[in-house]
Amino acid sequence: MSTIIQTNEISRMYQMGTETIHALRSISIEIQKGEYVAFMGPSGSGKSTLMNIIGCLDTPTSGTYILNGKDVSNMVDNELATVRNREIGFVFQTFNLLPRSSSLENVALPLIYAGYSKSDREEKAMEALRSVGLDTRAKHKPNELSGGQRQRVAIARALVNDPSIILADEPTGNLDSKTSYEIMELFENLYAKGNTIIMVTHEDDIAHYAHRIVRLRDGLIESDVINDNVTIPHLQAAAHNASI
C-alpha cells in the first residue's frame, strides 16, 4: 500500500483574546491508501481540528501535511479549494444538502466546479446514486427522503468525483440505530471496493466499524491501534432486528 496522508509534527493554535489554545500538538500520523480509520476523542481532544486539516478546510500553524504526495501545508484558500474538490469527498452529520435541489442535482454539484458538461454530470451523478441504492430517488428533494436516504445522497455526492479519500464527520449522528447500521454497512462496502475512509466519531460502537482507531486527547494522539474486533454490519443489523 502507498501512503496517502502523512502529517509531520503538525500543530494548530488559536488565539482566544489573550489566551492561546493548543488544539493540536505535534501530531505525526500516516494513513495508507485503502485504510478505514476512525478518529475518536472527547470534546476538545482535537479530532475535529485534525479532520479539518486533513480535509484541507484548515492549515496547520506548524509542521507539514502531505496529501497524495503533495505538500498542502501552506496553500492559500483557492489552492485548498481545488485540492478539496479533486481529492476529498465529505460526508457530514447534517447531510448539507441543498433543500430545493433534487438528489441528482445535489450529487452532481461537485462536478460543476470540476468543469464537467451537463450530460456528463448527470451520468456520473446517476452512477453514484446507483452505487448507494438510490437511483430510483434521483428526482426527489431532501424533504421527500428519510434521514438514511439523505445520508446516502450525501455519500453519493462524496463519491461522485472519485476522490482519494472519503471524510465522514459523525455520519450517523442524526440517525436512529437501525439506519446507522445500514449506513455503516454501506461504508464497509465502500472500503471493500478500495476506498480510503476516515471517520470522526465519539461513539465507540460506530468507531468499531473501522479497521484502525486513533484516539486523541488534549491535542495529542493517545493511542493508534489496529482494530481486531471490527463490527460486521450485516451481523449487527441482524442481531438488532432479532431483538425487536
Secondary structure as UniProt FT lines:
FT   STRAND          3..16
FT   TURN            17..18
FT   STRAND          19..32
FT   TURN            33..34
FT   STRAND          36..40
FT   TURN            43..44
FT   HELIX           47..54
FT   TURN            55..56
FT   STRAND          62..67
FT   TURN            68..69
FT   STRAND          70..71
FT   TURN            73..74
FT   HELIX           77..87
FT   STRAND          88..92
FT   TURN            93..94
FT   TURN            99..100
FT   HELIX           103..113
FT   TURN            114..115
FT   HELIX           118..131
FT   TURN            132..133
FT   HELIX           135..137
FT   TURN            138..139
FT   HELIX           142..144
FT   HELIX           147..159
FT   TURN            160..161
FT   STRAND          165..169
FT   TURN            171..174
FT   HELIX           177..192
FT   TURN            193..194
FT   STRAND          196..200
FT   HELIX           204..207
FT   TURN            208..209
FT   STRAND          212..217
FT   TURN            218..219
FT   STRAND          220..226
FT   HELIX           233..243
//
